[in-house]
Amino acid sequence: MTVDAPSETAESPVRTALAVLRRIPGTLAVTGIVLVVGALTGALWSSALESGLVDRWGWGLDAFAEGQWYTVLVGAAISPEPWMYALILATFCVGGGFLEYRYGTLRMLAAVLGTHLAAVLVVALMFLILEQTSLDWAQELARVRDVGLSNGGFGAVGAMTAGMPLLWRRRVRLIGSLYCVAMILYAAEIWDFTHAAAFWIGILAGPWVVGRAREQFDWRFGPQEVRDTAAVLVAFGALHQLLIRLWPGEGGILRFGENADDPALSTLALVAASVLSLTFAYALHNGRRGAWWYVTVVSVITALAGPFAASNPSDWLDIALDVVLLVLLIGWRRHFRVTGDRRGKLRVWKRGLVTLAALMTFTVAAIMALSHQITPQPDIGDALAEAIVRIFGGTTGLEGETTAAKAILGGIGIVWFIAFAIFVAALLLTSRRHETDGSTRDRFIELQRTTTGMTSIGYMARWEGIDHWISDDGTAGFGFKQVGNTVIVLSDPAGHPDDLRRNYAGFAEFCRSRGWRLGYFAVSERARSELSEQGWKSLQVAEDTVVRLPDLAFTGKKWQDVRSAINRAKREGVTMRVVRYAEAPRGLKDQMEAISAQWAGDKSLPEMGFTLGDLPQADDPNVEMHLAVDEDGTVHGMTSWMPVYREGFVVGWTIDIMKRRLDDGVMSGVMEFLIAESAVQYKEAGYEFISLSAAPLSYSGEVDNSVEKLLDILADKMEPYYGFTSLERFKAKFKPEHRPLYLAYQDEVGLPGIALGILRAYLPDATAADLVKAAVSRPD
């Protein structure tokens, strides 16, 4: 990835934003009209409900009975309440802006106006029929008028999903549908019905709006679908209680006109309960056994006790959801078997106990420090009792008389809850470590050596810290780095293409069954294509630089720098010496270690790892060390070369270590000399190519999308410390072929976790302070 200084022609964020705005004129125009109408009518700062604007311009059965069909369009420019303008316009701008940016103004307007009109008419027809029944809520809501552009916004969002990738399409539709259902069940304002109708009509019309074929619904209910359904039910049960507190509306269609809120629970308690429930929902999504046990026990209790306390249809709905959840959890319990290893859990418990002791000490010390500001004035026993009771959200009756004392006593419960929530999440999501046995590693190496798929950096998948997995049929091998709950496959898996196609899903299931997030890093175009066939996405993260040897000749002006280095070495008596690190004389080893130590000490950040090796990785009988040594035996520079196999034979070599002595008097151009001499030697030995390897976060192409721009920024921050760009410029002297390397992933949601895992793989010893320092400062 090139990280050149910004040029005058580079687009600034302001220019980028203006370019986006120029592509959504219709969205901007509609937004402007709504704001202007709001200002002229006063709805922008006063309630349209109270001022009579809704009664005058709102649509509904009464308006249609009086022939006021124009209200369907005119009323869309008014908001019921001033604060709703922000929500309404935000929804419209997201859905409408997306559609207009991607598919044009006419399609956007058709989607917004079409779903708005259809939703209003469908709901009006529904209430025209339902008001003839004995349903109180239907009879009352049938007479209510409504205004606002929110229907069009919901319809646009529904249509927008048709233009999304499959996983995002399903997520937005599921979340949107759950929101609409929850609002109807637990709030039941008139607009909740039209929002739901517009959203679902938008989903149906979406394929036409975006111009693609309508897909068939996939009825498969696999392991992940079971997990996700259980997680959604837990999250739905948690959030609807919070919804009742934040927006009770009319109480919902199941208890219309009643206050369903529980005044005994504070808003803070509801938020805390929701956070914990969402944590367990996420753990169920990952198939965690601990979350399964907790949710199953709680659901059994609530399902058994619920009928004795149920007093309305809403309570019975909650019981029904618990029963459905129990059927899922018990009937498909085999899909919830992910557990953390014992050492990881023990580590979490130790940290939890240390945190408990620290918070207990802090609480007691804070209470005693402010004891003269607390009534009744506590002694050490009172402070200890208060600290213990606060763990469970209670109090012994101590009250603060000053602002500081009130803040301390009021904040203790929040601090305790945050600590407890972190502890629960850490315990539930503890990663399970994988341990590779010797036979598995040996089979992986055999597959690498005897098949055709080994890439130029494939040898790195044998390094220490890389685990391996072999398919059941023994034909495919994957080398991967585990970082927490993230698994990063390094380079292409080993095996023939047909065998790998059969086993990609098997390895993904192996990771899924352990709750691991999976990504493929630095894979070739071939592996990228194979994964793409199975629905994986990818983006370029690096480029391999390959020099073809059969036709290599350092002739012509373009090779002047390389020839100069070779001639300089002859004049200064520097020659290349080939050794195996383990067999090198003690004097050479000492010098190599000194050079390596110089480079490590020259950086303010720790040495990088993962695909960047050093002398421990060079201590391998298959790896060659090429040293530039003068007549006095002084090592001026060193490189290491790893073999690349194909069907049992070495066909090329890949450079890893590239370090020169940092002392004065080192021959200028020593790296050019070493690589040139190595290339000549390998050419004479009949090898096909050498690879100058790939610097992470470095490639020569254009930056096309937001993820690549983020990686470009990261490379810019790391460049002063590790010199990725300068390394690429150095490699350009050898006129290499550039072969793209990719990061493959299943879902954009997992990208942040995968990116963090890759960063930790490269910098396992870097502290948070190191990374912050790198982000905000520049080295001297």
FENFEN-V832974 format. One record per pair of residues at least 24 apart in sequence whose ideal C-beta (glycine too) atoms are under 8 Angstrom apart, sorted by the first residue. I is the first residue (numbers start at 1). J is the second residue. Records with the same first field share a line. If there is no record, write none. Layout:
I = J + J
This chain:
1 = 541 + 542 + 697 + 698 + 699 + 703 + 708 + 711 + 712 + 715 + 724
2 = 698 + 699 + 700 + 725 + 728
3 = 698 + 712 + 715 + 716 + 719 + 724 + 725
4 = 725
20 = 101
23 = 100 + 101
24 = 96 + 97 + 100 + 101
25 = 100 + 105
26 = 96 + 100 + 105 + 108 + 109
27 = 92 + 93 + 96 + 97 + 100 + 108
30 = 92 + 96 + 112 + 149
31 = 89 + 92 + 93
33 = 77
34 = 76 + 77 + 79 + 85 + 88 + 89 + 149
35 = 85 + 89
37 = 77 + 78
38 = 77 + 78 + 79 + 85
41 = 78
43 = 78 + 79 + 82
44 = 79 + 82 + 85
45 = 82
46 = 82
47 = 80 + 81 + 82
48 = 78 + 79 + 80 + 81 + 147
49 = 80 + 81
53 = 78 + 147
54 = 78 + 80 + 145 + 146 + 147
55 = 145
57 = 147
58 = 145 + 146 + 147
59 = 120 + 124 + 145 + 146 + 147
60 = 124 + 142 + 143 + 144 + 145 + 146 + 190
61 = 124 + 127 + 128 + 131 + 142 + 143
62 = 143 + 145
63 = 145
64 = 124
71 = 145
72 = 116 + 117 + 120
75 = 145 + 146 + 147 + 148
76 = 116 + 147 + 148 + 149 + 151 + 152
77 = 149
78 = 147 + 148
79 = 147 + 148 + 149
80 = 146 + 147 + 148 + 191
84 = 148 + 150
87 = 150
88 = 148 + 149 + 150 + 153
89 = 149 + 153
91 = 150 + 153 + 154 + 156 + 157
92 = 149 + 150 + 152 + 153 + 156
94 = 153 + 156 + 157 + 160
95 = 153 + 154 + 155 + 156 + 157 + 158 + 159 + 160 + 202
96 = 152 + 153 + 156
98 = 156 + 160 + 163
99 = 156 + 159 + 160 + 163 + 209 + 210
102 = 163 + 210
103 = 163 + 209 + 210 + 211
107 = 209 + 210
108 = 156
110 = 209
111 = 155 + 156 + 159 + 202 + 205 + 206 + 209
112 = 152 + 153 + 155 + 156
113 = 152
114 = 155 + 201 + 205
115 = 151 + 152 + 154 + 155 + 156 + 158 + 159 + 198 + 201 + 202 + 205
116 = 149 + 151 + 152 + 155 + 198
118 = 155 + 197 + 198 + 201
119 = 151 + 154 + 155 + 194 + 195 + 197 + 198 + 201
120 = 146 + 151 + 194
122 = 197 + 201
123 = 190 + 193 + 194 + 197
126 = 193
127 = 193
135 = 253
136 = 256 + 257
137 = 188 + 250 + 253 + 256 + 257
140 = 256 + 257
141 = 188 + 190 + 193 + 250
144 = 190
145 = 190
146 = 190 + 191 + 194
148 = 191
150 = 191 + 195
151 = 191 + 194 + 195 + 197 + 198
152 = 198
154 = 180 + 195 + 196 + 198 + 199 + 202
155 = 198 + 199 + 201 + 202 + 205
156 = 202
157 = 199 + 202
158 = 198 + 199 + 200 + 201 + 202 + 203 + 205 + 206
159 = 202 + 203 + 205 + 206 + 209 + 210
160 = 202 + 206
161 = 202 + 203 + 206
162 = 203 + 206 + 207 + 209 + 210 + 212
163 = 206 + 209 + 210 + 212
165 = 537 + 748
166 = 535
167 = 746 + 747 + 748 + 749
168 = 748
171 = 749
173 = 203
174 = 232
178 = 232 + 236
182 = 236 + 239 + 240 + 243
183 = 243 + 249
184 = 252 + 253
185 = 240 + 252 + 253 + 254 + 314 + 317
186 = 240 + 243 + 244 + 248 + 249 + 251 + 252 + 254 + 260 + 314
187 = 243 + 247 + 248 + 249 + 250 + 251 + 252
188 = 249 + 250 + 251 + 252 + 253 + 256
189 = 249 + 250
192 = 249
223 = 287 + 332 + 335 + 512
224 = 512
226 = 328 + 332 + 335
227 = 284 + 285 + 286 + 287 + 335 + 336
228 = 285
229 = 328
230 = 284 + 295 + 325 + 328 + 329 + 336
231 = 281 + 282 + 284 + 285
232 = 281
233 = 321 + 324 + 325 + 328
234 = 277 + 280 + 281 + 284 + 295 + 325
235 = 277 + 278 + 281
236 = 321
237 = 277 + 318 + 321 + 322 + 325
238 = 273 + 274 + 277 + 278 + 281
239 = 274 + 277 + 278
241 = 270 + 273 + 274
242 = 270 + 271 + 274
245 = 270
252 = 314
254 = 312 + 313 + 314 + 317
255 = 312 + 313 + 314
258 = 312
260 = 314
268 = 413 + 414
269 = 393
272 = 417 + 421
275 = 421
276 = 421 + 424
279 = 421 + 424 + 425 + 428
280 = 428
282 = 429
283 = 428 + 429
284 = 336
286 = 338 + 429 + 485 + 515
287 = 335 + 336 + 337 + 338 + 512 + 513 + 515
288 = 336 + 338 + 339 + 428 + 429 + 515
289 = 336 + 337 + 338 + 339
290 = 339 + 427 + 428
291 = 336 + 428
292 = 329 + 333 + 336
295 = 325 + 329
296 = 326 + 329 + 330
299 = 325 + 326 + 329
300 = 326
337 = 513
338 = 432 + 513 + 514 + 515
339 = 432
340 = 427 + 429 + 430 + 431 + 432
341 = 430 + 431 + 432 + 433
343 = 433
344 = 430 + 431 + 432 + 433
345 = 427 + 430
348 = 423 + 426 + 427 + 430
349 = 427
351 = 423 + 426
352 = 423 + 426 + 427
355 = 419 + 423
356 = 419
359 = 415 + 416 + 419
360 = 387 + 388
363 = 387 + 390 + 412
366 = 408 + 412
367 = 398 + 408 + 409
370 = 400 + 402 + 404 + 405 + 408
373 = 400 + 401 + 402 + 404 + 405
374 = 398 + 399 + 400 + 401 + 405 + 409
375 = 399 + 400 + 401
387 = 412
390 = 416
391 = 416
393 = 417
429 = 485 + 515
431 = 482 + 484 + 485 + 515 + 516
432 = 514 + 515 + 516
433 = 482
434 = 467 + 469 + 482 + 514
435 = 467
436 = 467 + 468 + 469
440 = 468 + 469 + 470
441 = 468
443 = 468 + 470 + 474 + 477
444 = 468 + 470 + 477 + 478 + 479 + 494
447 = 475 + 476 + 477 + 494 + 495
448 = 477 + 494 + 645
449 = 645 + 648
450 = 645 + 647 + 648
451 = 494 + 495 + 496 + 647
452 = 496 + 497 + 646 + 647
453 = 492 + 493 + 494 + 495 + 496 + 497 + 500 + 526 + 527
454 = 492 + 494 + 644 + 645 + 646
455 = 491 + 492 + 522 + 523 + 524 + 544 + 644
456 = 544 + 546 + 644 + 652 + 654 + 689 + 691 + 693
457 = 490 + 491 + 522 + 544 + 611 + 654 + 691 + 693 + 694 + 741
458 = 491 + 492 + 494 + 644
459 = 622 + 623 + 642 + 643 + 644 + 654
460 = 490 + 491 + 610 + 611 + 613 + 617 + 642 + 656
461 = 490 + 491 + 494
463 = 613 + 617
464 = 616 + 617
465 = 609
466 = 490
469 = 507 + 510
471 = 495 + 499 + 502 + 503 + 506 + 507
472 = 506
473 = 499 + 502 + 503
475 = 499 + 502 + 503
476 = 500 + 502 + 503 + 506 + 507
478 = 507
481 = 610 + 757 + 761
482 = 516
483 = 756 + 757 + 758 + 760 + 761
484 = 757 + 760
485 = 515 + 516 + 517 + 753
486 = 516 + 517 + 518 + 519 + 753 + 754 + 756 + 757
487 = 511 + 516 + 517 + 518 + 519 + 757
488 = 519 + 520 + 521 + 754 + 757 + 758 + 761
489 = 518 + 519 + 520 + 521 + 523
490 = 521 + 522 + 610 + 611
491 = 521 + 522 + 523 + 524
492 = 523 + 524 + 526 + 527
493 = 527
497 = 526 + 530
500 = 527 + 530
501 = 530 + 533 + 534
504 = 530 + 531 + 534
505 = 534
508 = 746
517 = 750 + 753 + 754 + 757
518 = 745 + 746 + 750
519 = 743 + 744 + 745 + 750 + 754 + 757 + 758
520 = 742 + 743 + 744 + 745
521 = 743 + 758
522 = 611 + 694 + 741 + 742 + 743
523 = 741 + 742 + 743 + 744
524 = 739 + 741 + 742
525 = 739 + 740 + 742
527 = 742 + 744
528 = 742 + 744
531 = 744
532 = 744
535 = 746
536 = 744 + 745 + 746
537 = 744 + 745 + 746 + 747 + 748
538 = 742 + 743 + 744 + 745
539 = 705 + 707 + 708 + 742 + 743
540 = 699 + 701 + 708 + 740 + 741 + 742 + 743
541 = 696 + 697 + 699 + 711 + 741 + 742 + 743
542 = 694 + 695 + 696 + 697 + 698 + 699 + 740 + 741
543 = 694 + 698 + 699 + 700 + 701 + 738 + 739 + 740 + 741
544 = 691 + 693 + 694 + 738 + 739 + 740 + 741
545 = 691 + 692 + 693 + 694 + 728 + 731 + 734 + 736 + 737 + 738 + 739
546 = 689 + 690 + 691 + 692 + 736 + 737 + 739
547 = 679 + 689 + 690 + 691 + 692 + 734 + 735 + 736 + 737
548 = 688 + 689 + 737
549 = 652 + 679 + 682 + 683 + 687 + 688 + 689 + 690
550 = 683 + 688
552 = 679 + 680 + 683
554 = 676
558 = 735
559 = 735
561 = 669 + 672 + 733
562 = 672 + 676 + 733 + 734
564 = 669 + 672
565 = 668 + 669 + 670 + 672 + 673 + 676
566 = 672 + 673 + 676 + 677
568 = 667 + 668 + 669 + 673
569 = 628 + 667 + 669 + 670 + 673
572 = 630 + 667
573 = 630 + 631
574 = 628 + 629 + 630 + 636 + 667 + 670 + 673
575 = 628 + 629 + 630
576 = 626 + 627 + 628 + 629 + 673 + 674 + 677 + 678 + 681
577 = 626 + 627 + 628 + 629
578 = 624 + 625 + 626 + 627 + 681
579 = 624 + 625 + 627
580 = 621 + 623 + 624 + 625
581 = 615 + 618 + 619 + 620 + 623 + 625 + 640
582 = 619 + 621
584 = 625
587 = 633
588 = 627 + 629 + 635
591 = 634 + 635 + 661
592 = 625 + 627 + 635 + 638
594 = 661
595 = 635 + 637 + 638 + 659 + 660 + 661 + 662
596 = 657 + 659
598 = 659 + 661 + 662
599 = 659 + 662
602 = 662
603 = 721 + 722
604 = 721 + 773 + 779
605 = 721 + 722 + 763 + 766 + 770 + 774
606 = 763 + 765 + 766 + 770
607 = 765
608 = 696 + 722 + 762 + 763
609 = 761 + 762 + 763 + 764
610 = 696 + 758 + 761 + 762
611 = 693 + 694 + 696 + 762
612 = 656 + 696 + 762
613 = 640 + 656 + 657
614 = 657
615 = 657
617 = 656
618 = 656 + 657
623 = 656
624 = 653
625 = 657
626 = 674 + 677 + 678
627 = 674
628 = 660 + 667 + 670 + 673 + 674
630 = 667
634 = 661
635 = 661
636 = 660 + 661 + 666 + 667 + 670
637 = 661 + 666 + 667 + 670 + 671 + 673 + 674
638 = 674
639 = 671 + 674 + 675 + 678
641 = 678 + 690
644 = 689 + 691
650 = 687
651 = 687 + 688 + 689
652 = 682 + 687 + 688 + 689 + 690 + 691
653 = 678 + 682 + 687 + 690 + 691
654 = 690 + 691 + 693
655 = 690 + 691 + 692 + 693
656 = 693
658 = 727
671 = 730
672 = 733
675 = 734
676 = 734
679 = 734
692 = 731 + 734 + 736
694 = 741
695 = 724 + 727 + 728
696 = 724 + 762
697 = 724
698 = 724 + 725 + 727 + 728
699 = 738 + 740 + 741
700 = 728 + 738
701 = 740
707 = 748 + 751
710 = 755
711 = 755
714 = 759
717 = 774 + 775
718 = 774
720 = 778 + 779
721 = 774 + 779
